[in-house]
Amino acid sequence: MTLINYSEPTQPDANNNLQVTTLYKGILAGRLGAHPDTLWATGASYIYQTTQFPASETKYHNYYLLVRVGSYFGACAHIPQQLDMQAAAELSGLPLHTVLKDERLPVQIAAMDAYLGAIYPHKDYCTRMIELPAGTPVQRAEARDALIAEMAGIKENQQVALIGVVNPLVQAIKLRGGICLPCDLQLEKTQWGEVVEKDMEKVLDRADSVICTAMTLSNGTFDRILAVVRARKIPLTVYAQTGSAVVARFVNRGVTNLIAEPFPFTQFNAAASRVYCYKATD
């Protein structure tokens, strides 16, 4: 399988079939820069965090693995069945090459993100940097999700598949006149009572555009979403805390817009913070 040369600037290529698995093999082989056996996981963290906004019955349960390489924290959100806290004790002090070979998918994604974030810093490769304002959790979520909806370029009556549901983003899609098609494996209904679809194929078939979170990396559905948007030639906007540097490699290769938010995330930080925006050129 031919790998893309990432040492050259990304060029639009509608026929490119890059997949997460291909990228993973390229990293392991040292084809994207420094060989991972020359880098070390100097730190690993496991975080369990919950969020529940005022007047909302929805409680979000979030589980994160962080792997530090140099000054960058590779991140992967996951479901609790995939990983436990012991992972943080197992991974620090290992060569990154060893961490990448771990059989657990969240570990692989966090290690890939750590590698790519260290080799390809967001500040050097993004289209623009945006500062999210300081504020309460609700204020910060609303500012973030308004930015996601803006970058997606949602039009009146456009059907937008939202894969990975957070209520402020549902609201942001509606405020721009879009029709939200919510899809999530964990949630049953939105804050406004709309039924959340479990089967993403149903919303992908109907969508004029797609917004997804990068947790699709850790549940193994990202490649399928890429295949659909490439085949249907519809735009894909990704909001990425998980694997933000991984998703950046897919801009112009299926991903139209990326809002990358490396650690520390907005839910851990009340101060103003930076996100990195990528926009495809094709």
ABEGO torsion letter per residue (X at the ends): XBBBBAABBBBBBAABABBAAAAAAAAAAGAAEBBAAABBBABBBBBBBBBBBBGBABBBBBBBBBBBBEABBBBBBBBAAABBAAAAAAABGBBAAAAAABABAAAAAAAAAAAAAAABBAAAABABBBBBBBEBAAAAAAAAAAAAAAAAGBBBGBBBBBBGBBAAAAAAAAAAGBBBBBBBAABABBAAGBBBBABAAAAAAABABBBBBAAAAAAGAAAAAAAAAAAAGBBBBBBBABGAAAAAAABGAGBABBBBBBOBBAAABABBBBBBBBBBAX
